[in-house]
Amino acid sequence: MNKLTSRLTSYQVARRRIFNVSRGWIGEVTAQRRGRESLALVTQQTQEPIMPHDEISLRQIGSKERGL
């Protein structure tokens, strides 16, 4: 893990990924709310392939995350 991700808990990383994937765009709003580091983190994560079990998790968790 690099310096950026090592400073975050796995839960925080997962929330950023879910937020970004559910919106379908690179996290500009997240960057405005949480600073430049989160934009770098979200951008890095969008380059990772989405596995089928992640899509199932998005359906279960996405509705809650979209309200944030």
C-alpha positions in Angstrom: 0.0 0.0 0.0 1.2 3.5 -0.7 1.3 6.4 1.8 -2.2 7.6 0.8 -4.1 4.3 1.3 -2.1 3.3 4.3 -3.5 6.4 6.1 -7.1 5.3 5.5 -9.1 2.4 7.0 -10.4 -0.2 4.7 -13.9 1.0 5.4 -13.0 4.6 4.3 -11.4 3.2 1.1 -14.5 1.1 0.4 -16.8 4.0 0.9 -14.9 6.1 -1.5 -14.9 3.3 -4.1 -18.7 2.7 -3.6 -19.4 6.4 -3.9 -17.5 6.8 -7.1 -18.7 3.6 -8.8 -22.4 4.3 -7.9 -22.1 7.8 -9.5 -20.2 6.5 -12.6 -17.7 9.4 -12.7 -14.3 10.2 -11.2 -14.9 11.7 -7.8 -14.8 15.4 -8.4 -17.4 16.1 -5.6 -15.5 13.9 -3.2 -12.3 15.8 -4.0 -14.1 19.1 -3.3 -15.4 17.8 0.0 -12.3 15.9 1.3 -9.4 17.5 -0.5 -6.9 16.6 -3.3 -5.8 13.3 -1.7 -9.2 11.7 -2.1 -9.3 12.7 -5.8 -6.0 10.9 -6.3 -7.3 7.9 -4.3 -10.6 7.7 -6.2 -8.9 8.2 -9.6 -6.5 5.4 -8.7 -9.3 3.0 -7.7 -11.3 3.6 -10.9 -8.5 2.0 -12.8 -9.0 -1.3 -10.9 -11.4 -3.9 -12.5 -14.7 -4.2 -10.8 -15.4 -7.8 -9.7 -18.9 -9.3 -9.7 -19.1 -9.5 -5.9 -18.4 -5.7 -5.8 -21.4 -5.1 -8.0 -23.6 -7.1 -5.6 -22.2 -5.0 -2.7 -23.0 -1.8 -4.6 -26.7 -2.8 -5.0 -26.9 -3.5 -1.2 -24.9 -0.5 0.0 -25.3 2.0 -2.8 -28.7 3.4 -1.8 -27.3 4.3 1.7 -24.1 5.8 0.3 -25.9 7.9 -2.3 -27.6 9.9 0.5 -24.2 11.1 1.8 
